[in-house]
Every structure is written in C-alpha cells, then in structure tokens.
C-alpha cells in the first residue's frame, strides 16, 4: 500500500521561544525568563512535520528569505523527510518571538514577514498538487491562489482557520474553498455558539477546544472527543497542527468522524509531550 500523499501550502518561520512563569501584564516592568531557544515554527511547518512523522508523503510549498533563518527552517524540514518547494522572497524569513507560560498561554510577536512578489516554481507546485490525495492550504496570502488551483485539480481542500470568528474577511476565501474546515474555539463565547456555527457551514468541520478536547460536525451530527491525558505538557506549539494531521491521515484511511477525531487527539497529546513541533517518528 502506498503512502498517503499530502500537499501543504502556507507559512513557515524561525522562532525564538521565551519561557515565563506567567505572561507579562500590560504595564512597564521587568521579568526574567526561565529559558529560551530558537526553533522552526509556522502552521504549515507544523502540519508538514506531523504528517511526515505519521508516515505521509508530504510536499510543502512555502516562502522563505535568502538568509540563515530560512536555511535553518529548510534544514529541519528536509531532515524530517518533507519535500519542500521553497519560493524565495525579498527580505527576511518569517520570524516570531513567542512568549510562553507553563499553562499553554502564548503571545506571538511577528518580527519579520516576507512578501512573495514573483513565484518561480509554479509548474513544480502544480504537479505536486495534482498528485496529492489532499491539499492543505493554510492562511497566508502567498497560499491563497492555490485554493482555486486545488479545486480545479479536483483535490479535496483542507483549511485550518485558526481563531476565525465567523466574519473576518481574510479567512473567507479559505472557508468557501474548503471541503474540510478546522478552527479553534478562541473567538467563541461558548460551546453552543460554536456548535451552531459549525453546523451552519454545511461541510465537515472540527473545532479544537484545548484541554476540553474537540467538537466536530458531519452531516448534521455533532461529535465530541476528550483530550488525551498526558503526564507533563512540554510545549504547546504545534498541538493544533498535530490534531489536524492525525485527523487527516485517519480520514484518508477511511476512518469516520469520531475515529478521526480520536486519532487527532492522540497525535496532539504526543506533540504536547514533545519539545518540538512534531513528535519524533
């Protein structure tokens, strides 16, 4: 049996993680970090690394700068077995400063954001997209044109809308093009409102709820799964991408919604127990 083929398009970054006992208040003061490190980041890197760790054949089309940060990101991805189609933009590779607390709280500060003016690998991208079993198109302007390309190629489109509130214009193209929708519950005041929104989409949709697990809707039926308990949360970065990846590959293996959600929760737990965006394969 051949490996599932997944095409991913979207952002990668080189991040500095700063670990704090608690996130700083909005007032002038000094705090001391309990630790810090640099590592690969970005939602598309998180998905590509988790998919690869689960045994998928992954192609990631992304944008980097011609700099040390970009080379570091590409090295991590390629060593994990991800085929990377790297469009090189003017300026620096995307970089974030992430302030982290022990409970999963995070403030992400964007330091650099590349702008792709001219794409140079359109033919290679189109070929990889056409050969895929699923196309994951993440939130980024440089990925937006691939929504229509995936639809034209007849490849199912999977979109992670993150903290979408149901009205933001930036997300609309992704929502409308998606065959499968994921998001988190950050913008919703309660589970009832979230459930109503998911049902309104009239397509399979899943919302992650952090420590409360996940909520999914398919064909009008509502499904819930709990989070998988772990002894210690090492790093929350990438947990949502891990859930998405576990669900996607279970779906490609013909799992129904509850079973796919369980697979997502299991991969998220493995990610939370790892210091990296994805657990070691």
N, C-alpha and C positions, 0 to 999 in steps of 0.2 A: 504494500500500500504506500502510495506516495505521500510526502508531507503536504499538509495544507499550505497554500501559497497566499500570503497576505501582503498587500501593498499599503504602505503608510506614507502619508504626506503631511508635513507640518513642522513645527519648530523644535529645535534642539538648542541647548545653551550650556555654558560653562559657569557653574555657580559656586559662590562661597557660602557655606552654611555656618551660621554662628549660633551656638547653643547657649541659651539663657535659662536661668531658673524660672523667670517669668517674662512675658513680653513687656517692653517698656511702656510706661504711661506717656500720654501726650503732654509732657512738660519738660523743661530743661533739667537734665540731671545726668549723672554718670552711672553706668552699670558695668559689671565685669562678666565676661563670657566664661562659661565652664569648659568651652572647647570650640574649635573651628576647623574646617577643612574645605578643600575645593573638590568638586566632583561634577560629573555630567548631569545635566538636567534637561528640562523641557518635556512637555507631554508626549510628543511623538517619539523622543528617545525612550521615554518610559515604556510606551507601548511596544516599540520595536524590541527592546531588550527583554521584556516579559514574554512576548510572543516567541522570540528565539529561544528563551530558556525553557519554554514548554514544547519545543520541537518543531515549530513552524519554520517554513522557508520565507524569510522576510526581506522585502526590499523597502528601504526608506528613502524618499525623496525629500531633501531638506535644503536649507540655506545656511551657509557659514561665511565668515570673513576669511581673508587670507592672512591668518595670524596664528599665534601659538595656541590661543584658546580653541580655535577651530580645529587645529591639528590634534589637540588633546581629545576633543569630542569624537572626531572621526576614528582615532585610535581605539577608544573604548568600544565603539560600535562595531568596528571591523573585527576586533579580537573576540567579540561575542558571536560572530558569525552573521552579522547583519550586512546585506549588500546595500551600499549607500550610493545614491545618486546625489552628489553634492553640487548644488549651484552656488558659485562663489559670488558674493555681493561686495559692493564697495563698503568700506568701513569695517567695524569690528564685528566679531561673532557675538550673538546674543549672550548677555551675561546678567545674572541676578545676584543680589545679596539677600539671602533668606535668613530671617531671624526666627529661631525655633525654640519652643518651650517643651518641657518634658511630657506635656499632655496632648501633643499634636497640634497646638496652636502655631500659626506661621504668619509672618508678614514678609511678602516678597517684594523687593525693591528692584525695579528694572534699571540696570546700569547702561546697557547697550542694546540696541535693537536694529539689526541690519535691514536694509531695504533693497530688494531684488529689482533691478531695473531691466535687465535682459537675461532671459533663460537660455542656456546653451545646450541643454540635454533633453530637448522635447521628444525626440524620436526614441531615445532610450527609456524615458519616462512612460511614453505611450505604450511601448512594448511590454514593460513590466506591469503596467496597469491592466492591459488586455489579458495577460496570462494569470491574473490573480483570481482567487476564489472569493475574496472580499477586499474592498477598498476602504481604508480608514482615512478619512480626510479631516484633519484637525483644524482648530480655529487659528487661522493665520491668513493674511491677505495673499501671501505667495502661494498658498494651497487652494484658495478659493476657485481658480479656474479649473482645477481638477475635479470639482463636483460635477460639472457638465460633461467632462471627458469620461468620467466613470459611468455616468448614466448612458452616454452614447455607446460605450463599450459593452453595456449590459452587465456590468459588475455591481453586485449589491454594495450600497454605500452605508458605511457606519460612521456616525458622528457623535463625538463627546462634546456636549455643550457646556460642561463645567457648571458655573454658577448662574446659568441663564435664568432670567426672571419672567420669561414668557412674553416680553415686549421689546427687548433690546434689538435694534436694527442690525447690529453687527452679526448676530447669530442667524438671522432669518434665512439667508441663502443655504446655510448648512442644514437648518431644520427642514426646509422644504425639499432639499435634495435627498435627505437621508431615508433609507429603508429601515434603519435601526437607530434609535436615539438613546443616548446616555446623558445623565447630568447628575449633579449633587443637589442636596436639599438646602443649600446655603441661603437661597433667595426666597424660600417659602416659610411661612409662619407656623405651619402645622402639617401633619401627615394627610389630613383630609383635603386641604387645598392642593397638596402635591398630587394626591391620587386623582383628583378631578382634572388637573392639568394633564397628567399622563394619559388619562382616558380620552381627553379631547384631541390628542394627536392622531388617533386612528391609525397607529402603527406600533409595532413592538417598541416599548420604552422602559427603561430601567433608571431608577434614581438610587444612588448610594446615600446611606444615612449615617456614615461614620460608625461609631460603636454600636448603633442600633441595627446595623445590617444593611438591607437593601429592600426596595419596593419595586415590583415590576408589573407591567400590564401588557397582556397579549390577548387579542380577540375579545376584549371586554372583561377578561378575568384578571383579578388582582392577586399577585403572588408576593409572599414575603419570605425572606431568609434572614436568620440571625447572623451576626458577625461570629467568626470562628475565634474562640478564646485563645490567647497566647500568653506565655509567662511574662514576657517583657517586650514592650514596644521599643525597638531600637531606633527607627527612623520612619516617619510617616510619609516622606517624599516617595511618590510613585505608587502609593497604595490604590488610588483610584484607577490608575492605568493598569495595575496588576489585576484588579477586579474585571475591568473591561476585557483584558486579554484572555483571562481564564474563561470568561463567559463566551467570547467569540469563538475560541477553539472548541469548546464543548458544543456550541451550536453547529459548527461545521462538521462535527462528529455525530450530528443528528440528535443531540440532547434537546429535551423540551425546556420550556422556560424555567421551571423550578430547578431542574438538574443543572442547567447552565448557570443559574444564579448561585447555586451551591459551589460549582467549580470556580466561579469568580471570587466568592468569599474565601475559599481555600487558598487561592493564589494571592489574594490581598493579605491574608494572615502570614503567608511565607514572606511576602515583601516587607511587612511591618517588623518582622523578626530579623531582617537583614539590614546592614548599613548602606546598601546600595539601592539604586532604582529598581532593580530586579534581583531576586534570589539567584544564587549560583545554580546553573543547570545540573 
